[in-house]
Amino acid sequence: MLNADQIRMARAALRWGVRDLASRANITAATVTRIEAGRPGYAATLEAIQVAFEAAGIEFIPENGGGVGVRFSKPRD
C-alpha cells in the first residue's frame, strides 16, 4: 500500500502538482492533500493514485530493508 511520502516523491519526480494527480486519478485535489498529510485514504482511492502514477512511468519500491521509494520505469501506455 502506498504511503504519503511515496505519493509526494512520485509527484515531484513527474513534476505534477496536486491538481495534476487529482485529474489523472479522478479524485479531488483535497483528497490528494489529505492523503499526503498522512490521513488515511480508501483502498480504491490509493489504487487509483497508484494506477495513475504507474501509467506515467513510476514504479513503487516496497520495503526491502532500505525503505520504501519510487523510481522511473517504462510507461505502460
C-alpha positions as CSV (number, residue, x, y, z in Angstrom):
1,M,0.0,0.0,0.0
2,L,1.3,3.5,-0.9
3,N,2.2,5.9,1.8
4,A,2.2,9.7,1.8
5,D,5.9,10.0,1.3
6,Q,5.8,7.9,-1.8
7,I,3.0,9.9,-3.3
8,R,4.8,13.2,-2.7
9,M,8.0,11.7,-4.2
10,A,6.2,10.4,-7.3
11,R,4.5,13.8,-7.8
12,A,7.9,15.5,-7.5
13,A,9.6,13.1,-9.9
14,L,6.9,13.8,-12.6
15,R,6.7,17.5,-11.7
16,W,3.0,17.1,-11.1
17,G,1.0,19.4,-8.9
18,V,-1.8,18.2,-6.6
19,R,-4.3,19.1,-9.3
20,D,-2.4,17.1,-12.0
21,L,-2.5,13.9,-9.9
22,A,-6.2,14.5,-8.9
23,S,-7.2,14.8,-12.5
24,R,-5.3,11.7,-13.6
25,A,-6.6,9.6,-10.7
26,N,-10.2,11.0,-11.0
27,I,-10.2,12.2,-7.4
28,T,-10.3,15.7,-5.8
29,A,-7.3,17.8,-5.1
30,A,-8.5,18.0,-1.5
31,T,-8.3,14.2,-1.3
32,V,-4.7,14.2,-2.5
33,T,-3.8,16.9,0.0
34,R,-5.4,14.9,2.9
35,I,-3.6,11.7,2.0
36,E,-0.3,13.5,1.6
37,A,-0.8,15.0,5.1
38,G,-0.9,11.4,6.5
39,R,-4.6,10.9,6.8
40,P,-6.0,7.5,5.7
41,G,-7.4,7.1,2.3
42,Y,-9.8,4.5,0.9
43,A,-8.2,1.5,-0.7
44,A,-9.9,2.3,-4.0
45,T,-8.5,5.8,-3.9
46,L,-5.0,4.7,-3.2
47,E,-5.3,2.2,-6.0
48,A,-6.4,5.0,-8.4
49,I,-3.4,7.0,-7.4
50,Q,-1.1,4.1,-8.0
51,V,-2.6,3.3,-11.4
52,A,-2.2,6.9,-12.5
53,F,1.4,7.0,-11.4
54,E,2.2,3.7,-13.0
55,A,0.7,4.8,-16.3
56,A,3.0,7.8,-16.2
57,G,6.1,5.6,-15.7
58,I,6.5,5.5,-11.9
59,E,7.3,2.2,-10.1
60,F,6.8,1.9,-6.4
61,I,9.6,0.2,-4.4
62,P,8.3,-1.8,-1.4
63,E,10.1,-2.0,1.9
64,N,13.2,-4.2,1.3
65,G,15.4,-3.3,4.2
66,G,16.4,0.0,2.6
67,G,13.0,1.7,2.9
68,V,10.1,2.4,0.5
69,G,10.6,4.6,-2.5
70,V,9.8,5.3,-6.1
71,R,11.7,5.1,-9.4
72,F,11.0,5.7,-13.1
73,S,10.1,2.7,-15.2
74,K,8.8,2.4,-18.8
75,P,5.3,3.9,-19.1
76,R,2.6,1.4,-19.6
77,D,0.7,3.4,-22.2
